[in-house]
Amino acid sequence: MEQHNVLIYILLAIIVTNAIRVLPMVFIKGPIRNRFVRSFLYYVPYVTLAVMTFPDMLLASPTLLPGLIALLAGIVAAWFRLGLFPVAAICCVVTYLLTL
């Protein structure tokens, strides 16, 4: 691949990434009052985190079983309203112990 094409691709990636962040600030001047949009924006970080971590949670160990048991342990820990860090730590410890 030519050096010129690589620079164009990098520049295009920079423009697209920044446009996604800047355009909402340009077009939305006041506070968002729509309940649906507000609830949607509230859950976006959680959904993004779940989509990025869920496949790796199940496939982190050599077999699927420790990942599934760690997932269940994480669901139980979250049910008891533990925070994100304790739930992640519990899942990591369960996976580690089951793969020994």
C-alpha positions in Angstrom: 0.0 0.0 0.0 1.3 3.4 -0.9 2.2 5.9 1.8 -0.2 8.5 0.3 -3.2 6.2 0.7 -2.4 5.4 4.3 -2.3 9.1 5.2 -5.7 9.6 3.4 -7.2 6.7 5.4 -5.8 8.0 8.7 -7.1 11.6 7.9 -10.5 10.1 7.0 -10.6 8.2 10.3 -9.8 11.3 12.3 -12.5 13.3 10.5 -15.2 10.6 11.1 -14.2 10.1 14.7 -14.3 13.8 15.5 -17.5 14.4 13.6 -19.3 11.9 15.7 -18.2 13.8 18.8 -18.6 17.3 17.6 -21.8 17.3 15.6 -24.1 16.6 18.5 -22.6 19.5 20.4 -23.2 21.7 17.3 -26.8 20.8 16.7 -28.1 20.3 20.2 -27.9 23.7 22.0 -30.2 23.3 25.0 -30.9 20.5 27.5 -32.5 17.3 26.1 -36.1 17.1 27.4 -37.3 14.0 25.5 -37.6 11.1 28.0 -36.9 8.5 25.4 -33.7 10.1 24.1 -32.5 10.8 27.7 -33.1 7.2 28.7 -31.4 6.0 25.5 -28.3 8.2 26.2 -28.2 7.0 29.8 -27.8 3.4 28.8 -25.4 3.8 25.9 -22.2 3.5 28.0 -23.5 0.3 29.7 -24.5 -1.3 26.4 -21.2 -0.4 24.8 -19.3 -1.9 27.7 -21.3 -5.1 27.6 -20.9 -5.5 23.9 -17.2 -5.1 24.1 -16.6 -7.4 27.1 -19.2 -10.1 26.8 -17.5 -12.2 24.0 -14.2 -12.0 25.8 -15.7 -12.9 29.1 -16.9 -16.2 27.7 -13.8 -17.0 25.6 -11.1 -15.9 28.1 -10.5 -19.4 29.4 -9.5 -22.5 27.4 -13.0 -23.9 27.7 -16.4 -22.3 27.7 -17.6 -23.5 31.1 -15.4 -21.2 33.4 -16.6 -18.2 31.4 -20.3 -19.2 31.8 -19.9 -19.8 35.5 -18.1 -16.5 35.9 -20.9 -14.8 33.9 -23.5 -16.3 36.3 -21.4 -15.2 39.3 -21.3 -11.7 37.8 -25.0 -11.6 37.3 -25.6 -12.7 40.9 -23.1 -10.1 42.2 -24.8 -7.4 40.1 -28.2 -8.6 41.4 -27.0 -7.8 44.9 -26.1 -4.3 43.7 -22.4 -4.5 43.8 -20.5 -2.0 41.8 -18.8 -2.5 38.5 -15.3 -3.1 39.9 -16.4 -5.7 42.5 -18.4 -7.6 39.8 -15.5 -7.6 37.4 -13.1 -8.7 40.2 -15.5 -11.6 41.1 -15.8 -12.7 37.5 -12.0 -12.6 37.1 -11.4 -14.6 40.3 -14.0 -17.2 39.5 -12.5 -17.7 36.0 -9.0 -17.9 37.4 -9.9 -20.4 40.0 -11.9 -22.6 37.6 -9.0 -22.7 35.1 -6.4 -23.8 37.6 
